[in-house]
Amino acid sequence: MTSIASKTTTPTATTDTHKRMDLKTSAAASLAHALMSNNIGDGDSDDDDEENLAAFADLHLSSKSLYISQTPAQVTKLATLLSSRIEMGQGEAVLELGVEDDGSSMKLTRVEYDEALMNLRKCCIGLNCDVSVLHERRDLKMVLSNNLATGVSGSNESVAEEANVPSATKAQSPATSPVSPNTGGPSPTTKETGSLDAPSDKFVASKSEDGYFYAHLLIRKHAGQVEDLNELRIAVVGNVDAGKSTLLGVLTKNVLDDGRGKARINLFKHKHEIESGRTSSVGLEIMGFTSKGNAVTTDLVNGAGSKQKLTWDDICANASKVISFFDLAGHEKYLKTTVFGMTGCSPDFVMLMIGANAGIIGMTKEHLGLALALNVPVYICITKIDMCPPNVLENTIKQLTKILKSSGCRKIPMFIKTEGDVLVTAGNFVSERVCPIFQVSNLTGEGLDLLKLFLNVLRSNSQGHYNPKAGVEYQITDTFSVPGVGTVVNGTLVNGIVHVGDSLLIGPDSSGHFTPTIVKSIQRKRVNVPVASAGQSASFALKKIKRSSIRKGMVMVSKAADAKAYYEFEAEILVLYHSTTISTRYQAMLHCGGVRQTAKIVGMDKGVLRTGDRALVQFRFMRNPEYLKIGTRLLFREGRTKGVGKVVYLGPKDTQEASK
């Protein structure tokens, strides 16, 4: 999400907590965030960095003159700035109308606010975008202070009474009030601001047009073709019986649960999963959002109030953004499947599920540790709040807060209570320090609207991870044999662009060789497309290749690439936990991207390793050579996770040389 000088309307928190958070309250902070999002200074050429800096220098959309009483030059400038910001946001952007770059108010009256919104919508028509209002609010405090300063009498008390504000109250501006983190209970109400869509607020119920107006706006491009869809991949993890499959059923099928597993039935692949209610394989479900921010699910309620069944083709045809959920197993005996889903499917985010009644038990800490080890941003859903006693829920929240603040985690828990919380937190989620926490009920639907809004505005920060200009690199996570089509592989395109008819190399096989093949057809979300780009998940139908010769963990690369497979490699590792010591000849299951194979330690720069130790370690695969890249994150486990690290050298290396 691209937020312009994002400010929050939620209650204040402690000063120390506020200082730790980057809420982008200044133009400099906005620029720093933009630079970080686009990887300026990431090792590319200085010329590229200078061009990027120059591009950001004029991105000041928070200027009142751009929206009010526009001249032709201002219209052109606004269109240029919006186009750049939307391109930065991968087809979408979230703007805060009513706040200047320095955090001060634009002081938009109702008439000016309506004019600014109308001009913005006109501008976006030419950009093939829609503008939708995510959240509106009105501030009476400045009007009160202005009246007091100018000596206007008679109206202060009545206006203050209407806003439910004492006329002499000095309070923090809504443009600068921070989020209230680290609290699980009900948030105290703010008396200076209100939401225009909250009918219970006296301030909102009033018909008065006094005050200054603000809004969070979603600007999103129409996706002309399926290959242009903006996609987010989210891995869903958590302990068994936490409600993972049920929540996905509720989100993707647009139906509430009945308390007996009704919502999850259609997500299961196998008979034993239906009978036990427990996922044992990697499930995949999608939901879409239109350019106006409306959810598109497989069970869509039409205007007449009746449900309409939509296929994946229909969802992709109606949506401009698609969320792909990977439903992973929660039981300990399926941990290898869960780890493969976390490493091989390249998720942008992890949704950790915690049952409010059960608390943090079983594999919850293990799955959280996996996400931290792989450096994937995490947000948390506390489920089953409808059946949980308040004291038990409070205890679960205390446990969770303690773990997130611990030295091993160092997250800032943000309990989401309002739409303003959602928008501010989603804007700061790219920092990976923030951990949003939702409290939901699949039975009553409580909290689901806030979760859907979060998914709607959430934006991937993976622009630097995928390079469409590089040679093709496609990681295979699954294989199929389709009658009438032949061999089909599924996975993620990490680098490059693939067209139908392209000739590629697939491998490595057991000997480390790569075999030529041709892409017959390409599908995204079960829809035929002519091309797939870096960062997208897609399926390829292949010529001249048998399914039996393909396995998970293989890659497809361009013929020009000098692709090699390695038996041995060196990695920097950190031992998370081991009951005794680790020495040479120690064997463990190693996960590195899509690779999942047993590896043996053949050398290290220390005699033995214990819990908490770091070392340079030489690994050797036990069965087949694998395609690896320097810098790839890995983890190894023997039962549960034992350690994490990253690849620093490929090929055999003398133990003495490794120790230097």
Helices and strands as residue ranges (DSSP letters): H 15-20, H 27-37, H 46-57, G 64-66, H 72-88, E 92-97, H 110-126, E 129-139, H 141-150, H 156-162, E 193-195, H 202-205, E 212-221, G 226-228, E 230-238, H 244-253, G 262-267, H 271-276, E 283-289, E 295-296, E 299-301, E 307-309, H 312-318, E 321-327, G 332-334, H 335-344, E 349-355, H 364-373, E 378-383, H 390-405, E 412-415, H 419-428, G 429-431, E 434-439, H 448-457, G 463-465, E 473-482, E 486-495, E 497-499, E 503-507, E 515-524, E 527-529, E 531-533, E 537-543, G 547-549, E 555-558, E 568-575, E 587-592, E 595-604, E 614-621, E 633-637, E 641-650, H 655-658
